[in-house]
Amino acid sequence: MAKVPTIAWLKKPEDHNYPAASSYLGLIHDDKTVKTLVKRLRKAPMSAFKAKDIFRASGLSLLGISNSHVVKDTNKIKAGTPLSPLLLVRDGANGKVVIADGYHRLCAVYAFHEDALIPCKITG
């Protein structure tokens, strides 16, 4: 059985992850709501959830390892380069978790180990 590489994580999301989250959230929320959510994400404490649980809560499909962004993150994992934590938003009205930033990182991690704990910030 192949050894699963250790997945390195940054201690906090990178600054550029917040505008990326804002861009995505802008597709599903109005500007005022997006600003509020991103502000909450910036202030949210770090937490962690298993990769498989984030997928189940999001209802999203797993991207294949042929996706260029997943390949990029897979190569980072293999090289030991720390990944940026995910930014998540609870959508209680729909019983889902929105992956505001980090979907490709999640897919890459899941390909190595579905039970891997993924650091993230989450707000509602």
HUCORNOR-V447262 format. One record per pair of residues at least 24 apart in sequence whose ideal C-beta (glycine too) atoms are under 6 Angstrom apart, sorted by the first residue. I is the first residue (numbers start at 1). J is the second residue. If there is no record, write none. Layout:
i->I j->J
i->I j->J
This chain:
i->4 j->112
i->4 j->113
i->5 j->77
i->7 j->77
i->7 j->109
i->7 j->116
i->8 j->80
i->8 j->82
i->9 j->82
i->9 j->83
i->9 j->119
i->10 j->82
i->10 j->84
i->13 j->84
i->13 j->85
i->13 j->87
i->14 j->84
i->17 j->84
i->17 j->87
i->17 j->101
i->20 j->101
i->21 j->87
i->21 j->100
i->21 j->101
i->24 j->100
i->25 j->100
i->37 j->89
i->40 j->123
i->41 j->87
i->41 j->121
i->41 j->123
i->44 j->121
i->44 j->123
i->46 j->119
i->48 j->117
i->48 j->119
i->50 j->115
i->51 j->109
i->51 j->110
i->51 j->114
i->51 j->116
i->51 j->118
i->52 j->114
i->54 j->106
i->57 j->97
i->58 j->97
i->58 j->99
i->59 j->96
i->62 j->107
i->63 j->107
i->65 j->111
i->69 j->104
i->70 j->104
i->70 j->107
i->70 j->108
i->73 j->104
i->73 j->105
i->73 j->108
i->74 j->108
i->85 j->119
i->85 j->120
i->86 j->118
i->86 j->120
i->87 j->121
i->88 j->120
i->88 j->122
i->89 j->123
i->90 j->124
